[in-house]
Amino acid sequence: MKVGVVEKPGVLKIVERDVPKITSPHDVIIKVKRTGICGSDIHIYHGKNPFATYPRVWGHEAVGEVYETGSAVTSVKKGDHTVVEPIVYCGTCYACRQGRGNVCEKLEVIGVHRDGGCQEYFLVPEATVHKLPVDLTWDEAVLIEPFTIGAQAVYRGQVQKDDYVLVMGAGTTGLTAVTMAKLAGGKVIVTDLVEDKLEYAKKCGADYTINGKTENLADRVAEITGGMGANVTIDAVCIKQTFEQAIELTSAAGRVVELSFNETPSEIAPVGIIKKELTICGSRLQTKRFPVVIDYIKQGVLPLKGFLSKTYPVSQMADAFEYVEKNNATVRKVAISFE
Ligand code: MN
């Protein structure tokens, strides 16, 4: 079978491997239909993901049909359409006991710490497999994992009905946060420097757009919120300045959600936090968001149509990576097809 592997930083290859075999009664083998390319996959390719080890089959956004199941598997059967939740956690450490396996002590991210979904047949634990409606197309299903990231940010920010939610950045993650914040009942403000992205954000439910190139962000947020500030600010730009700005632009009793893996320190005076009693939290991967997103899909409320920018057959994997990198400003999602 064909497998897409990053052999070492900078070396991306398609190799032939044997089809995996069931080894545990809880194993499931998925016949992969699509694997999405994420910004983090590009980072793994370039050796910029501090958690990745090599060689690594990339891909944490995999969807496909159940091909074979171990003897103890009960939640899915051969032929079921599924999406793989790309985290494996211990279930017993402090974080897991809090229901937050995404930050488990022994966390393994599929496609980062262990082999991922860019392979025709993909062996995963049953616990990672979620069943999908059969009428969902694979091009739509491959968007589920990205939307769980936005769902997690909104969950971490405890977005409530009528909250003003400021989403910084209208890239893929920002758009999923916009979508989820709107579905949670928020009044969504989105800021970016690229007008086309802001236009697309409106399709995802943004009520207000602010172009940071031509408008003063702080003034516009104050104007929209009647001087209060955003109740929840989600930083999906993830640079030093946006983290600092997020603290400033958030209202008293508000929440700041940080999605950044950035290692650059920000300069934040504690008084700006305590005066407003802000809650500042990280949002990493997701926990228990797959059922939430799948439920939204069943309700037909996610903007899946047209969200996928392009699909490439696995034989053109290198072109797909190049396309993502060259069109960084406009690409929402590119997927590899195994059909
Ligand atoms: Mn992803």
Residues whose N, C-alpha, C, O or C-beta is under 5 A from the ligand:
A	BS01	MN	C38 P146
